[in-house]
């Protein structure tokens, strides 16, 4: 069964560039720690934008431990900077900027495989280093199988 996890189920710390504010992962998670969580192996992030512009995705489990993640699927066709693996590289100077010219109105998505089922307490998504616009709309799905 797919768990469609709206942002309210677990705290989503958005560290965004441009005109947005920025907080460290430690500050964000300590201020708004939520007792709720999602459980699954696969995490799909969908941005309601024709461009996928992400500097870093960190998926945190219990006690804010960063879970191992590997990008396995994405909707983009044209890479302008980086590769899908760039989103899990903690180096501050990396960005994955890509698009697809098909179905742009639907936006772009990326799916990560954690390798096993985990309790997911927080997801941190950053595009600050990429100098991209703030995230407009983000949907997140967490599931034990690829049926996202």
LINPE-V610876 format. One record per backbone hydrogen bond with DSSP energy under -0.5 kcal/mol. NH is the residue of the N-H (numbers start at 1). CO is the residue of the C=O. E is the energy in kcal/mol with one decimal. If there is no record, write none. Layout:
nh | co | e
NH | CO | E
NH | CO | E
This chain:
nh | co | e
3 | 142 | -1.1
4 | 2 | -0.8
5 | 3 | -1.0
6 | 4 | -0.9
9 | 6 | -2.2
10 | 6 | -0.6
10 | 7 | -0.6
11 | 121 | -0.7
13 | 11 | -0.7
13 | 123 | -1.5
14 | 12 | -0.8
15 | 13 | -0.7
15 | 125 | -2.2
16 | 14 | -0.8
16 | 21 | -1.0
20 | 17 | -1.6
28 | 24 | -2.7
29 | 25 | -2.6
30 | 26 | -1.9
31 | 27 | -1.8
32 | 28 | -1.9
38 | 120 | -2.0
40 | 118 | -2.1
41 | 143 | -1.7
42 | 143 | -3.0
43 | 112 | -2.3
44 | 141 | -2.7
45 | 43 | -0.5
45 | 110 | -2.7
46 | 139 | -2.8
47 | 108 | -3.2
48 | 137 | -2.4
49 | 47 | -2.2
52 | 98 | -3.2
53 | 51 | -0.7
54 | 96 | -2.2
55 | 126 | -3.3
56 | 126 | -1.9
57 | 87 | -3.1
58 | 124 | -2.7
60 | 58 | -0.6
60 | 122 | -3.0
61 | 65 | -3.1
64 | 61 | -1.3
65 | 62 | -1.5
67 | 59 | -3.5
70 | 113 | -1.6
72 | 111 | -2.6
73 | 111 | -1.3
75 | 109 | -2.0
77 | 99 | -2.5
78 | 99 | -2.8
79 | 77 | -0.6
80 | 78 | -0.6
80 | 97 | -3.0
81 | 97 | -1.7
86 | 83 | -1.8
87 | 84 | -1.3
88 | 85 | -1.4
89 | 86 | -1.4
90 | 88 | -0.6
94 | 91 | -1.3
96 | 54 | -2.7
97 | 81 | -2.3
97 | 95 | -0.6
98 | 52 | -2.2
98 | 96 | -0.5
99 | 78 | -1.9
100 | 50 | -0.7
106 | 103 | -1.5
107 | 104 | -1.2
108 | 47 | -1.9
108 | 49 | -0.6
110 | 45 | -2.1
111 | 73 | -3.1
112 | 43 | -3.1
113 | 70 | -2.8
114 | 41 | -2.8
114 | 112 | -0.5
118 | 40 | -2.0
120 | 38 | -3.9
120 | 118 | -0.6
121 | 60 | -2.4
121 | 119 | -0.6
122 | 60 | -1.7
123 | 11 | -1.4
124 | 58 | -3.1
125 | 13 | -1.7
125 | 123 | -0.5
126 | 56 | -2.7
127 | 15 | -1.4
128 | 15 | -0.7
130 | 127 | -0.8
131 | 127 | -0.5
131 | 128 | -1.2
132 | 127 | -1.0
139 | 46 | -2.5
141 | 44 | -2.4
142 | 3 | -1.9
143 | 42 | -2.3
144 | 1 | -0.6
148 | 146 | -2.5
